[in-house]
Each structure stands twice: as C-alpha cells, then as structure tokens.
Amino acid sequence: MVSYIAKRLLGLIPVLFGITVVTFFVIHLSPGKPTRLQAEMSPKITLEAREKLDRLYGLDKPIYIQYWVWVKKLAVLDFGKSFTDERPVLVKIGERIPITITIELLSLFLIFLIAVPIGIMSAVKENSFFDRGSTVFVFIGFATPTFWLALLAMSLFGVQLGWLPISGIKSLDFGELNFFQKILDISRHLILPVFVSAFGGLAGISRYMRTSMLEVMHKDFIRTARAKGLSEKEVIYKHALKNALLPIVTIIGLSVPGLIGGSVIFESIYAIPGMGKLFFDSVMARDYPVIMGILFVGAILTLLGNLLADVMYACVDPRIRVGEKR
C-alpha cells in the first residue's frame, strides 16, 4: 500500500505543474490589469504612475519571466503579496480555507449519508413509486442552477419564514454568546450553504448508486447467495453493497472539484468569508497573486481528493494492490 501511495504522489507532480502553467498564462492573458483598474478608481493618475505600478508588481516583464519568478517563490511556499492590501497571500488563504473545507466536508458527509441509502432503495425497489420519485428528484437536482437554489432558499427560509440567517458565518452578537450558543449560531449559518452545496451531489450520487447496485444485483454470485437460502438483507448489505460501492468511491473523489467550484457561487451569495468569496473578489480586482494562490491550493485539494479516492478504491478492492505489485 505504501508503494502504491508513493507512485500516486509522484504522478501528481507533473499534473500540478501543468495546472499552474495553464492557469497562470490564461489569467495573465485575460483582459484587464490590476493597474488599469486602480487607474479607473483614480482618474487623475498619470501614465508614468501606471508604469511605476507595473514595475512594482512585476507586470512590465514578459509573461514567461513572471511565471518563472512566481514558480521560484512557490518552491519556498511564498505565494507573494496581494495587490489590493499588500498582505501575504498565504495568510489570506489560511484565514478563509477552514470555512470552505468545513462546508465541503459537511456536504460530502451529507451526500454520502443520504444518497447511498436512496440509491440502494431505488435499486431494490426497481420501478416502484419510490424509484420513480427519486428519478424525478434526480432530474430536478441536475437541472437546478446553484445560484437560483441559493437565492430561493435564502428568500424562503431566511426572509419569508425567518428560520435561518441569510449571510455570514456568525451573528453580530457572537462574542456575547456562551460556548453552546456559539456552536448553535454557527450551525444555523451553515445549514443553507451546506444544503445548496450538497443538493446537486445528492441527485448524482444516488443515481450512480442505483445503477451500480442494479448491475451487481444481476451478478451470478448474488443468485448463488440467494440459492443458498440467505435472507434478502444479507444478500443486499453483505454481498451486493460492498461491490456496488466501488465506483461510488471514485465518483465521490472526483466530485471534489465541483464542490470547490460551487463554493464561489454560494459563498458570494451568502457573504461567507471563505475561499470562494475571496476568489470572486480577487478576480474582480485582478489580484493575480491571490487568484493563483487559490487556484494552486484548489488544485492540491482536488488532486488529494482523487488520491484519497484511489487509496479507498485500493482498500476496498485488493485486486488493484495486487496489480500494482505485478
């Protein structure tokens, strides 16, 4: 298992390098510069002042030199300083990333907790009322835009019913609350973002689970288990479920990029001070160091999610480890 993980880690290096190359050049070739945006905020700024800002930020150099300078700093974990407030990029990301990771982990847990049982029941009760109802749910989940769902939930539960807060991660009087009240306050603020983040995943994973379960249920070893007189519960949960979970493990690992990308939408709508909101604000300000820092961290989280899926797959299916040894 150690050699398997080591090979996977080594394979991540060229992928990560390719991601940095593509994202760096695409971002710097996009229209609009930080200095131009700053000049628009101050119409009296002269052309000479703009050129000084370009030299200060290193934007006067060829793009490949800018990339080389950035990579050298990245090698020592120096993400540079933000163009907007001169704060270290790593510090700004470090302040925001715990919130985003917390929301994404809660979303993954909710997806796995709800979608897997729905998929199993849909497969076991194929073509039943429950199966058809879950199919409708899947189509609704795939068709619903994240931003529209976030605004709808905010309007219904926050504005009309007044059950849940609609912005931020904590209330204004948070400092006056005791420990348990603080936990309750943060939990209430997290309900809407976690629900919006998990909704699309619930639909997709439940459908994948149903398809995988149906495929396994028609295998010969399931017929053999039933022929031996085993109860239906033992057949489903002891024999069929373990094999049906193999593709789901991979899909959950591959769903990490979608969750991270979706955080930009709901964090901006709910004004949550996470990495998605920081990324949106940085794009609007053309803050290149912060944008590249967030994309780099997001790429690492995505690759680690895929690695975790590979490791879990190897743990569930010993044939993969045997194939690696050969």
N, C-alpha and C positions, 0 to 999 in steps of 0.2 A: 504493500500500500504506500509506503514511503517513497519508493522509486516512482510509482505511478503519479503521486502528487508532485514530485520534483520535475518530472517530464512535463506535466501540465503547466507548472510555474514557468519553466524555461520557454515553453511555447507562447506564453503571454507577452514576452518581451518584444518580439517583432510586431505583434498586433498592436501593442500600446504605442510603439514608435510610429507605426503607420497612422494611427488615430491622431497623434499630435501633429504630424506633418499635414494631413488633410485639413484638420480643424484650424490650425494656425494660418495657413495660406488662404483658406476660404474666408475667415473672419477679417483678415487684413486686406483682402481684395474687395470686400463689400463696400458699397458707397457710404461716405460719411466718416470723418475722422474726429477724434476727441477734441482736437484743437479747433476744428471748424465749428463744432457745437458750442465750445466755450466762446468763440468769437461771435456767434449768433446771440448769446446771452449778453454780450457787451459789444454793441455796435461800434463803439469808438476805438476798439482795438486796432492797431496798425498791422500792416503786412509784416513788418520787422518783428513785432511781438509774436505773431503767429509762427514765424520761422524759429524764434527762440524757444517757443513751446515745443515745436517739432524736435529741435535738438535736445531739449531737456528730457523728452520722453523717448528719444532714440528713433523717432519716426522718420528722420531725414535719411537714414541709412537704407540700402537695398533690403528687400524683404528677406532674402536668404541669410543676410548677416543678422537681421533682427531675430530670425529663428535660431541661429547658432548661439547668439548671446542668451536667448531665453532657455535653450536646452542646457547650456553650461550652468546657469543658475539653478535650473531644475535638478541637476545632478546632485546638488548640495541642499535640496529641498528649499531653495529660495524662489518663491513664486513672484517676487517683485513687490512693488507697492502700487496701490490703487491710484488711478489718475484723478479721482474725484476728491479724496480726502487724505491722500498720502499715507494711509495706514497699510501695514503689511497684509498682503492678500491672504496668507495662511492664517493670520489672526481672524480676519473677517469670515473666512470659510469655517474656521474652528468654532466661531460663535453660532453659526447657523446650522451646521451639518447635524448636530444631535437631534434637533427638532425634526428635520426631514427624515433621518434614519428611523426615528421613533415612529413617525406616521407610516412609513413604508413597511416596517416590521409588523406593526399592528394590522396593516392592510393585508399583508401576506398571511398572517395568522388567521384573520377573519375569512379570507378567501379559502384557505385550506380547511378551516373548521366547518364552513357551510357548503362549499361547492362539492367536496368529495362525497358527503352523505347524499346530496341531491343527485349527483351522477350515479351513485350506486342504486338508489331507489328507482331512478328513471330506467336503469338497465334491467333491474329485477322485475319491475312492473312495466315492461315494454308495451307501448301503445295504449296504456291506461290513461285515465283522466289526469293523473299526476304527471305522467310523462309528457302528455300534450301541453299541459300547463307550463311545465318547465321549459319546453321548446319555445313557447311564446315569450317567456321570461328571457331566454337567450337572445332572441331576435330584438327584443326591446333593449337589452343591455348592450348589444353590438351597435344598435342604431342611435343610441342616446349620446349626444356630444357631452363631453365632460363639463365644459363651461356652462352649458344650458342646465345640466343637472345641478351644478353647484349653485347657480342663481335661483333655480326653482326651490331647492332645499333651503336656501337662505330666506327666500320670501315666505315659504310655508311655515317652517319650524322656528325661524328667528323673528320675522316681522309680524306675521298674522297670528300665530299661536303664542309666540314669546317664550317657547320652551328652552331654546338654546341660544347661546351668544353667536353673533354672526361675524365677528372679526377678532383677530389677535389670538394669542395663546393663553392669556390670563386677564383677569379683570383689573380695573383701575385700583380697587381696594385690596389687591392681592397681598400686600405687605401687612395688612391688618388681620389677616386670617390665620387660624391655627393650622397645624400640620395636616389634619384630615380635611379641613375645609379647602386648603390649597390643592390637595390631590383631587378633590371633587371638582374644584373650579377648572383645573387643567383638563380633567376628563371631559367635562361638559364642552369645553372649547375644541376638544379633539374629535368629538363624535361626528360632526358634519364633514370635516376633511377626510377622516378615515373612511366614512361611508362612501363619499364621492370617489376616493381613490380605489376602493375595493369593488365598486359596483360592476364595472366592465369586466374585471377579472373573475368575478363570481360567475358571470354568464359563460365566459370562455372555458374556464377550468371545469365547470360542471358538465359542459357538453363533451369536452375531451375525456372526462372520466366516464361518462356514459358510453361513448364509443369504444374506449379501451376495455371497459367491463363487458360489453356485449361480445367483443371479439374473444375475450378469454372464456366467457361462458359457453362458447361453442367448441372449445378445445376438447380433445379426446380424454385428457386426464380429468376433466370435470365430469364427463359422462362416467368414467371409471369410478370416481369418488361417489357419485350418486348410486351406481350399481352396487357398491359395497354396503349401501344402506345408511350412509352418513346423513345426518339431518341437513336441511337446506341452509341453516345458519352456518354450520361447519363448512359446507361446500363454498358458500359465498365469502365468509370472512376469514377462513383459514387457508383456503386453496386459491380462490379466484382473486381476492383483493390484492394480495402481495404481488402477483404477476401483473395485475391491471395498473398498479401504481408506478411501474417503471417509466412509461412515457410521461406521466404526470410530474414526476420529479424533474425531468428535463425541462418541461414546459414552465414550471414554476421558476426555475433558474433563469430561463430566457425571458420571463416576464418582468425581471428587474429593470431593464432599460425603459420599458413602457411606464412603470410606476415612477421612475425618476423624472422622465419627461413630463408626465402628467402633473407632477408637483409644481411645475412652473405655472400651470393654469389655476389650480385651486388655491395655491398659496398666494397668488396675486389677487384672486377674488376675495379670499377671506383675510387678507392682510396678515398672513402668518409669517413671522420673521425667520423663514427657513432658507435653504439653499436655492430653491426655485424662485422665490421672490427676489433674492439677491441677484440671481442670474438675469431675471427680467429687467431689473433696474440697471444692471451693468450693460446690457445690450442697448437699452435706450440711451445710455450715456456714452456708448462706445468705449467702455472701460476695458481695454484689451487684456491687461494682466489678470483682472478678476474673472473675465469671461474664460480665458484659457485655463486659469486655475480651477474653476468649477468644472469645466469640461474634462480636465485631466482627472480630477477626483471622481467625477461621474463615470469616466471610462474605467478607472480602477475598481469602483464598486460593481460595475457591470461585469467586468472580467472575473472578479472574485465570486460574483453570483453564479456565473457559468461554471467556474471551477468547483464551487460547492455542489452544484447540480451534478457534475461529473463524478465527484467523490461519493455523493449519496447514491448515484447510479451504480458505482462500483461496489458499494457496501450492500446494496440490495441484490445485485446480480453478480455473483462470484465469477461468472464466465468472462467478464471484462478484465478482471485482475489476472486470470489465467492466460488470456490472450496477450496481455501486456508482457507477461514473463516470457512467453514464447517469442 
